[in-house]
Amino acid sequence: STKQADAYYADQTNDGKTAKTCVIFGWSLADFGDLRDQYTAMPVPAAPGVSADDVVWDGSSNEFENFKLSIAANAKNKDARCLI
């Protein structure tokens, strides 16, 4: 399931004393607030047989920012509205 960003970040910092969330996808220690020492970094997830050093993250964040919808360039009806 997904949740709103404010609820997601609230779970990361919990009560400010005890880490509550088991796994967090974050880019900065600041994402964890005062709980940063209760989390540990892990290698980049990679497919079996692929070195984490060979994994490349999508750097197109300016094109596909979070909280936005992307539609395939070859979609038949780009003008159709999405109902969520």
TIVOLUM-801580 format. One line per 2 residues: their letters; for each residue x, y, z of N, C-alpha, C. Coordinates in Angstrom, 3 decimals. Layout:
BEGIN
a) X/Y/Z/X/Y/Z/X/Y/Z; ...
***
This chain:
BEGIN
st) 0.844/-1.182/0.000/0.000/0.000/0.000/0.885/1.239/0.000; 0.306/2.328/-0.354/1.036/3.596/-0.359/0.395/4.528/0.643
kq) 1.083/5.592/0.962/0.524/6.580/1.877/1.005/7.957/1.492; 0.338/8.961/1.994/0.730/10.339/1.736/2.128/10.589/2.279
ad) 2.833/11.532/1.675/4.220/11.810/2.061/4.339/12.174/3.536; 3.417/12.981/4.066/3.542/13.386/5.470/3.429/12.179/6.403
ay) 2.558/11.233/6.081/2.440/10.020/6.899/3.681/9.149/6.750; 4.239/9.092/5.546/5.453/8.307/5.294/6.604/8.848/6.132
ya) 6.807/10.162/6.100/7.908/10.753/6.863/7.651/10.708/8.368; 6.391/10.796/8.787/6.068/10.690/10.209/6.431/9.305/10.733
dq) 6.200/8.271/9.934/6.585/6.916/10.339/8.093/6.790/10.502; 8.849/7.466/9.656/10.309/7.381/9.727/10.846/7.936/11.038
tn) 10.234/8.993/11.523/10.741/9.626/12.741/9.974/9.200/13.982; 8.812/8.564/13.819/8.013/8.007/14.901/7.889/8.996/16.054
dg) 8.270/8.598/17.257/8.172/9.475/18.426/9.470/10.238/18.661; 10.429/10.092/17.759/11.722/10.766/17.908/12.701/10.009/18.782
kt) 12.266/8.860/19.331/13.124/8.088/20.233/13.393/6.672/19.732; 12.400/6.066/19.097/12.515/4.667/18.705/12.167/4.490/17.235
ak) 13.056/3.836/16.487/12.785/3.556/15.078/11.600/2.607/14.973; 10.647/2.929/14.120/9.433/2.130/13.988/9.382/1.403/12.641
tc) 9.850/2.045/11.600/9.761/1.501/10.251/10.948/0.599/9.972; 10.675/-0.589/9.437/11.732/-1.573/9.213/12.630/-1.208/8.033
vi) 12.045/-0.820/6.910/12.821/-0.486/5.715/12.368/0.870/5.206; 13.322/1.725/4.910/13.026/3.060/4.404/13.874/3.303/3.170
fg) 13.244/3.795/2.115/13.997/4.234/0.947/14.252/5.722/1.130; 15.464/6.069/1.421/15.816/7.465/1.634/17.136/7.788/0.979
ws) 17.353/9.059/0.738/18.578/9.485/0.058/19.507/10.230/0.986; 19.038/10.605/2.151/19.822/11.459/3.025/19.609/11.035/4.476
la) 20.648/11.166/5.282/20.483/10.888/6.715/19.436/11.799/7.334; 19.229/12.973/6.749/18.226/13.903/7.270/16.822/13.298/7.209
df) 16.600/12.335/6.311/15.289/11.680/6.217/14.910/10.980/7.518; 15.890/10.631/8.318/15.652/9.840/9.520/15.613/10.664/10.797
gd) 15.838/11.969/10.690/15.812/12.823/11.869/16.808/12.356/12.914; 16.428/12.448/14.176/17.311/12.047/15.278/17.473/10.530/15.379
lr) 16.725/9.783/14.581/16.794/8.321/14.626/17.811/7.748/13.647; 18.575/8.586/12.975/19.488/8.107/11.919/20.454/7.045/12.412
dq) 20.850/7.082/13.682/21.783/6.080/14.199/21.118/4.720/14.439; 19.785/4.667/14.382/19.073/3.406/14.580/18.826/2.666/13.264
yt) 19.247/3.255/12.170/19.107/2.624/10.859/20.487/2.313/10.309; 20.565/1.349/9.427/21.837/1.009/8.794/21.638/0.958/7.285
am) 22.634/1.413/6.558/22.544/1.404/5.098/22.762/-0.010/4.581; 22.197/-0.294/3.443/22.399/-1.585/2.795/22.833/-1.336/1.357
pv) 23.447/-2.322/0.733/23.842/-2.142/-0.665/22.621/-1.930/-1.559; 22.847/-1.338/-2.684/21.786/-1.130/-3.658/21.195/-2.485/-4.049
pa) 19.866/-2.630/-4.023/19.270/-3.899/-4.446/19.639/-4.198/-5.900; 20.033/-5.414/-6.162/20.424/-5.807/-7.516/19.847/-7.183/-7.830
ap) 19.624/-7.427/-9.084/19.122/-8.730/-9.529/20.175/-9.799/-9.278; 19.753/-11.051/-9.136/20.721/-12.132/-8.941/21.785/-12.120/-10.046
gv) 23.030/-12.228/-9.639/24.130/-12.253/-10.591/24.600/-10.892/-11.057; 23.972/-9.817/-10.544/24.365/-8.457/-10.928/25.011/-7.789/-9.723
sa) 26.185/-7.249/-9.911/26.885/-6.560/-8.836/26.184/-5.246/-8.514; 26.101/-4.907/-7.231/25.518/-3.622/-6.834/26.269/-2.470/-7.492
dd) 27.553/-2.673/-7.791/28.344/-1.631/-8.454/27.871/-1.377/-9.882; 27.193/-2.349/-10.477/26.724/-2.208/-11.856/25.301/-1.656/-11.950
vv) 24.629/-1.495/-10.813/23.259/-0.990/-10.810/23.290/0.521/-11.031; 22.422/0.997/-11.897/22.342/2.428/-12.188/20.941/2.897/-11.831
wd) 20.859/3.952/-11.037/19.568/4.536/-10.697/19.155/5.489/-11.798; 17.877/5.595/-12.028/17.355/6.503/-13.046/17.615/7.937/-12.606
gs) 18.381/8.656/-13.378/18.719/10.037/-13.033/17.795/11.056/-13.653; 16.647/10.640/-14.152/15.751/11.572/-14.835/14.753/12.197/-13.874
sn) 15.189/12.541/-12.673/14.257/13.051/-11.666/13.567/14.331/-12.102; 14.188/15.093/-12.974/13.520/16.300/-13.458/12.369/15.961/-14.392
ef) 12.463/14.821/-15.074/11.397/14.410/-15.981/10.272/13.696/-15.247; 10.630/12.897/-14.264/9.648/12.058/-13.585/9.712/12.290/-12.084
en) 9.302/13.463/-11.633/9.336/13.770/-10.206/8.238/12.994/-9.492; 8.459/12.751/-8.192/7.411/12.076/-7.436/6.173/12.966/-7.368
fk) 5.076/12.365/-7.088/3.771/13.014/-6.996/3.265/13.453/-8.361; 3.786/12.890/-9.422/3.316/13.220/-10.765/3.004/11.932/-11.502
ls) 2.244/12.051/-12.537/1.854/10.910/-13.349/2.626/10.945/-14.656; 3.150/9.831/-15.067/3.827/9.720/-16.357/3.028/8.767/-17.229
ia) 2.929/9.109/-18.494/2.194/8.283/-19.446/3.154/7.866/-20.549; 3.060/6.632/-20.989/3.935/6.124/-22.042/3.820/6.981/-23.297
an) 4.948/7.245/-23.926/4.968/8.058/-25.136/4.149/7.427/-26.252; 4.037/6.104/-26.253/3.299/5.430/-27.324/1.860/5.093/-26.933
ak) 1.349/5.706/-25.868/-0.034/5.458/-25.452/-0.985/5.892/-26.566; -2.019/5.094/-26.814/-2.938/5.381/-27.920/-3.776/6.625/-27.672
nk) -4.176/6.872/-26.451/-5.076/7.990/-26.180/-4.511/8.843/-25.053; -3.518/9.652/-25.361/-2.869/10.480/-24.340/-3.810/11.525/-23.757
da) -4.845/11.874/-24.504/-5.763/12.906/-24.032/-6.779/12.380/-23.023; -6.858/11.071/-22.880/-7.801/10.494/-21.918/-7.397/10.905/-20.511
rc) -8.349/11.127/-19.676/-8.063/11.519/-18.292/-7.981/10.276/-17.416; -7.062/10.318/-16.464/-6.938/9.218/-15.506/-7.853/9.483/-14.331
li) -8.589/8.501/-13.936/-9.419/8.600/-12.741/-8.776/7.753/-11.669; -8.491/8.373/-10.563/-7.842/7.658/-9.460/-8.804/7.568/-8.307
***
